[in-house]
Amino acid sequence: MNAALDPVMARQGQPLGPALPGERLSIPGGLVCYTMGQGEPLLLVHSVNAAASAAEVRPVYEHYATWRTVFALDLPGFGLSDRADREYTPRLMTDALHEVAAQIRQRCGPQPLDAMALSLGCEFLVRAAAERPRNWGRLALVSPTGFRGAKPLRGAPGATRAIPGLHAVLSVPLWAPFLFDNLTRPKVVRYFLEKAWGQRQIDEQAWNYAVATARAPGARHAPLQFLSGGLFSADILDVYEKLRQPVWMCHGVRGDFTDYRAKKAVEKKPNWRFNVFQTGALPYFERPQEFFAVCDRFLTR
């Protein structure tokens, strides 16, 4: 078994292998982006959690590589991208998407770039699309954050939902490694994936890579910012409302990610489309045929 997919080998100090097949691009800013296929470009953006990486979008990457040039980014602090001890913010993540989009335009041409993002990755994607609308085409949002609860998130522009002082406490060198190691034990990673799937049955390859990537050097830095709330935007609903591109939003009905009451703010917008799948938060793993039947229509101009 590849060391990248074996959590036991990862704990023994083996280097982290690739999450996806294809070519690996080195992007300015210490970023790594996978690419495969031919045709119009499509960018995929994974979620953010304690063990996130481009492995989370594997079924989407493999499906679209059959007829598009698909790109899957490891966000800053995750996967094979740089995991330096620095401040991880929505601004950093959004700028990473701007940089990757610029590199894709150089490679594939100047047309607007279609993209799909998962969970918190959706917030970074829509901010990039709102800031530079001419660069971005159709946007597919899978289980996006920012729509939870009845109270809309309309904070000051650029503000985050960071809990004051929490990151300073979590990142104290005396206990930060111990805290993160326990948070990413194989059984704990499986527990949180089951919460996302909303059932005991999960994708075992996704679990293996999640455990492995959490053992890479520097793996704790970005997740500790995530746990403190610093990667969530307080103004995100305003950003969603600014989008002028065609938007497709979908989510499931099981697990921890089923509260989308605030999506009423965009439900009547003519550029938005919606689907609800009888799945957990990652419908393309559970019901790929049903998911891609809808997504393919949306992404086909």
C-alpha positions as CSV (number, residue, x, y, z in Angstrom):
1,M,0.0,0.0,0.0
2,N,1.2,3.5,-0.8
3,A,2.5,5.3,2.3
4,A,0.1,8.2,1.6
5,L,-2.8,5.8,2.2
6,D,-1.5,3.9,5.2
7,P,-1.9,5.7,8.5
8,V,0.4,3.3,10.3
9,M,3.3,4.0,7.9
10,A,2.5,7.8,8.2
11,R,3.0,7.5,11.9
12,Q,6.3,5.9,11.4
13,G,7.6,9.0,9.6
14,Q,7.1,8.1,5.9
15,P,6.7,11.2,3.7
16,L,3.2,12.1,2.7
17,G,2.4,10.9,-0.8
18,P,0.0,12.5,-3.4
19,A,-3.7,12.6,-2.7
20,L,-4.6,12.4,-6.4
21,P,-3.2,11.1,-9.7
22,G,-1.9,13.3,-12.4
23,E,0.6,16.1,-12.7
24,R,1.5,18.1,-9.6
25,L,2.0,21.8,-10.2
26,S,4.1,24.0,-7.9
27,I,2.3,27.4,-7.6
28,P,3.9,30.6,-6.2
29,G,3.2,30.9,-2.5
30,G,4.2,27.3,-1.6
31,L,1.0,25.8,-3.1
32,V,0.6,22.4,-4.8
33,C,-2.2,21.8,-7.3
34,Y,-3.0,18.5,-9.0
35,T,-4.1,18.5,-12.6
36,M,-5.3,15.9,-15.1
37,G,-7.4,15.7,-18.3
38,Q,-8.1,17.8,-21.3
39,G,-10.7,20.4,-22.2
40,E,-12.1,23.5,-20.5
41,P,-10.5,24.1,-17.0
42,L,-12.3,23.3,-13.8
43,L,-10.9,24.1,-10.3
44,L,-11.8,22.1,-7.2
45,V,-11.4,23.4,-3.7
46,H,-11.5,21.1,-0.6
47,S,-13.0,21.9,2.8
48,V,-11.1,22.9,6.0
49,N,-10.8,20.6,9.0
50,A,-8.2,19.0,11.1
51,A,-7.2,16.6,8.3
52,A,-8.2,18.3,5.1
53,S,-6.7,17.9,1.6
54,A,-7.5,17.6,-2.0
55,A,-8.3,13.9,-1.3
56,E,-11.8,15.1,-0.3
57,V,-12.7,15.9,-4.0
58,R,-11.3,12.7,-5.5
59,P,-14.5,11.4,-7.1
60,V,-15.1,14.9,-8.7
61,Y,-11.5,15.1,-9.9
62,E,-11.6,11.7,-11.5
63,H,-15.0,12.2,-13.1
64,Y,-14.2,15.6,-14.8
65,A,-10.7,14.6,-15.9
66,T,-12.5,12.4,-18.5
67,W,-13.6,15.5,-20.4
68,R,-12.1,18.6,-18.8
69,T,-8.8,19.8,-17.6
70,V,-9.4,19.5,-13.9
71,F,-7.3,21.2,-11.2
72,A,-7.5,20.3,-7.5
73,L,-5.7,22.6,-5.0
74,D,-4.2,21.8,-1.6
75,L,-5.1,25.0,0.3
76,P,-2.3,26.7,2.3
77,G,-1.5,24.7,5.4
78,F,-2.9,21.4,4.0
79,G,-1.9,18.4,1.9
80,L,1.3,19.0,0.0
81,S,1.1,22.8,0.2
82,D,3.3,24.8,2.6
83,R,2.4,24.3,6.2
84,A,4.4,27.1,7.8
85,D,3.6,28.4,11.3
86,R,1.9,31.6,10.2
87,E,-1.5,33.2,10.4
88,Y,-4.1,31.4,8.4
89,T,-7.0,33.7,7.4
90,P,-9.8,33.9,4.8
91,R,-7.6,36.5,3.1
92,L,-4.7,34.1,2.7
93,M,-7.0,31.4,1.3
94,T,-8.7,33.7,-1.1
95,D,-5.4,35.1,-2.4
96,A,-4.3,31.5,-2.9
97,L,-7.3,31.0,-5.2
98,H,-6.5,34.2,-7.1
99,E,-2.9,32.9,-7.7
100,V,-4.0,29.5,-8.8
101,A,-6.6,31.0,-11.1
102,A,-3.9,33.2,-12.7
103,Q,-1.7,30.1,-13.3
104,I,-4.6,28.2,-14.8
105,R,-5.3,31.1,-17.2
106,Q,-1.7,31.1,-18.3
107,R,-1.9,27.4,-19.0
108,C,-5.5,27.1,-20.4
109,G,-6.4,30.5,-21.7
110,P,-8.2,33.7,-20.5
111,Q,-11.8,32.3,-20.3
112,P,-13.6,32.6,-17.0
113,L,-12.7,29.7,-14.7
114,D,-15.5,27.3,-13.5
115,A,-15.0,26.0,-10.0
116,M,-16.4,23.7,-7.4
117,A,-15.8,24.0,-3.6
118,L,-16.7,22.0,-0.6
119,S,-17.9,23.3,2.8
120,L,-15.7,26.1,4.2
121,G,-13.8,26.1,0.9
122,C,-16.9,27.6,-0.6
123,E,-16.4,30.8,1.4
124,F,-12.9,31.3,-0.1
125,L,-14.1,30.6,-3.6
126,V,-17.1,33.0,-3.5
127,R,-15.0,35.8,-2.1
128,A,-12.5,35.3,-4.9
129,A,-15.3,35.3,-7.4
130,A,-16.9,38.4,-5.9
131,E,-13.6,40.3,-5.9
132,R,-12.6,39.5,-9.5
133,P,-15.9,38.5,-11.2
134,R,-14.4,38.5,-14.7
135,N,-12.0,35.8,-13.9
136,W,-14.6,33.3,-12.6
137,G,-17.4,31.4,-14.4
138,R,-19.9,28.9,-13.0
139,L,-19.6,28.2,-9.3
140,A,-20.7,24.9,-7.8
141,L,-21.0,25.0,-4.0
142,V,-21.3,21.6,-2.1
143,S,-22.5,21.8,1.5
144,P,-21.3,25.5,1.8
145,T,-20.8,27.1,5.2
146,G,-22.3,30.4,6.1
147,F,-26.0,29.5,5.9
148,R,-26.5,28.0,9.3
149,G,-29.2,29.3,11.7
150,A,-31.9,31.9,11.3
151,K,-29.6,34.9,11.9
152,P,-27.7,36.0,8.8
153,L,-23.9,36.5,9.0
154,R,-23.6,40.2,8.1
155,G,-20.5,41.4,10.0
156,A,-18.0,44.1,9.0
157,P,-16.4,43.5,5.6
158,G,-13.4,41.2,6.0
159,A,-14.2,40.3,9.6
160,T,-13.9,36.8,10.9
161,R,-15.6,34.7,13.5
162,A,-12.5,34.1,15.5
163,I,-13.0,33.7,19.2
164,P,-10.7,36.3,20.9
165,G,-7.7,34.7,22.5
166,L,-8.6,31.1,21.7
167,H,-6.0,30.6,19.0
168,A,-3.3,31.8,21.4
169,V,-4.4,29.2,23.9
170,L,-4.6,26.4,21.4
171,S,-1.2,27.1,19.9
172,V,0.9,27.1,23.1
173,P,3.9,24.9,22.1
174,L,3.7,23.1,25.5
175,W,0.5,21.4,24.6
176,A,-0.4,22.2,21.0
177,P,1.3,19.0,19.5
178,F,-0.4,16.8,22.1
179,L,-3.8,18.4,21.5
180,F,-3.6,18.1,17.7
181,D,-2.2,14.5,17.8
182,N,-5.2,13.4,19.9
183,L,-7.6,15.3,17.7
184,T,-6.3,13.4,14.7
185,R,-6.0,9.9,16.0
186,P,-7.4,7.4,13.5
187,K,-10.5,6.7,15.5
188,V,-11.2,10.4,16.0
189,V,-10.8,11.1,12.3
190,R,-13.2,8.3,11.5
191,Y,-15.7,9.7,14.1
192,F,-15.7,13.1,12.4
193,L,-16.0,11.6,8.9
194,E,-19.0,9.6,10.1
195,K,-20.5,12.8,11.3
196,A,-20.0,14.4,7.9
197,W,-21.4,11.3,6.1
198,G,-24.2,11.0,8.6
199,Q,-23.7,7.3,8.8
200,R,-21.1,4.6,9.8
201,Q,-20.2,3.8,6.2
202,I,-17.6,6.2,4.8
203,D,-15.0,6.1,2.1
204,E,-12.1,4.2,3.5
205,Q,-9.6,5.7,1.1
206,A,-10.6,9.2,2.2
207,W,-10.2,8.2,5.8
208,N,-6.7,6.7,5.2
209,Y,-5.4,9.8,3.6
210,A,-7.0,12.1,6.2
211,V,-5.1,10.2,8.9
212,A,-1.9,10.3,6.9
213,T,-2.0,14.0,6.0
214,A,-2.6,14.9,9.7
215,R,0.8,13.4,10.5
216,A,2.8,15.6,8.1
217,P,5.2,18.2,9.6
218,G,3.3,21.4,10.4
219,A,-0.1,19.8,10.0
220,R,-1.5,21.5,13.1
221,H,-1.0,25.1,12.2
222,A,-3.9,25.8,9.9
223,P,-6.4,23.5,11.7
224,L,-5.7,25.4,15.0
225,Q,-6.7,28.6,13.3
226,F,-9.8,26.8,12.0
227,L,-10.7,25.6,15.5
228,S,-10.5,29.1,16.9
229,G,-13.0,30.4,14.2
230,G,-10.4,32.4,12.4
231,L,-11.0,30.9,9.0
232,F,-14.8,31.6,9.0
233,S,-15.9,35.0,7.6
234,A,-18.4,37.1,9.6
235,D,-19.6,38.9,6.4
236,I,-20.0,35.8,4.2
237,L,-23.8,36.2,3.5
238,D,-23.1,39.6,2.0
239,V,-20.4,38.0,-0.2
240,Y,-22.8,35.3,-1.4
241,E,-25.4,37.9,-2.3
242,K,-22.8,39.8,-4.4
243,L,-22.2,36.9,-6.8
244,R,-23.3,37.5,-10.4
245,Q,-22.0,34.3,-11.8
246,P,-24.3,31.2,-12.2
247,V,-24.3,29.4,-8.9
248,W,-25.4,25.9,-8.0
249,M,-25.7,25.0,-4.3
250,C,-26.4,21.5,-3.1
251,H,-26.3,19.8,0.3
252,G,-27.5,16.6,2.0
253,V,-29.9,15.8,4.8
254,R,-27.8,13.6,7.1
255,G,-25.0,14.3,9.5
256,D,-23.8,17.6,11.0
257,F,-24.2,19.8,8.0
258,T,-28.0,20.0,7.3
259,D,-28.9,23.5,8.7
260,Y,-29.3,25.9,5.7
261,R,-32.0,28.1,7.0
262,A,-30.2,31.3,6.0
263,K,-30.1,30.3,2.3
264,K,-33.4,32.1,2.0
265,A,-31.3,35.2,1.4
266,V,-30.3,33.9,-2.0
267,E,-33.1,31.5,-2.9
268,K,-34.9,34.1,-5.1
269,K,-31.8,35.3,-7.0
270,P,-32.1,34.3,-10.7
271,N,-28.5,33.2,-10.9
272,W,-28.8,30.6,-8.1
273,R,-29.9,27.0,-8.4
274,F,-30.4,24.4,-5.6
275,N,-30.5,20.7,-5.1
276,V,-30.9,18.6,-2.0
277,F,-29.5,15.0,-2.0
278,Q,-30.6,12.2,0.3
279,T,-27.0,11.9,1.5
280,G,-24.5,13.4,4.0
281,A,-22.3,16.4,3.3
282,L,-20.3,14.7,0.4
283,P,-23.0,13.5,-2.0
284,Y,-20.5,12.7,-4.8
285,F,-19.0,9.9,-2.7
286,E,-22.4,8.4,-1.9
287,R,-24.5,8.9,-5.0
288,P,-22.1,9.8,-7.8
289,Q,-24.5,9.1,-10.7
290,E,-27.2,11.3,-9.2
291,F,-24.8,14.0,-8.3
292,F,-23.0,14.2,-11.6
293,A,-26.2,14.1,-13.6
294,V,-27.1,17.4,-12.1
295,C,-23.7,18.9,-11.9
296,D,-22.8,18.1,-15.5
297,R,-25.9,20.0,-16.7
298,F,-24.9,23.0,-14.6
299,L,-21.3,23.1,-15.8
300,T,-22.2,22.6,-19.5
301,R,-22.7,25.9,-21.1
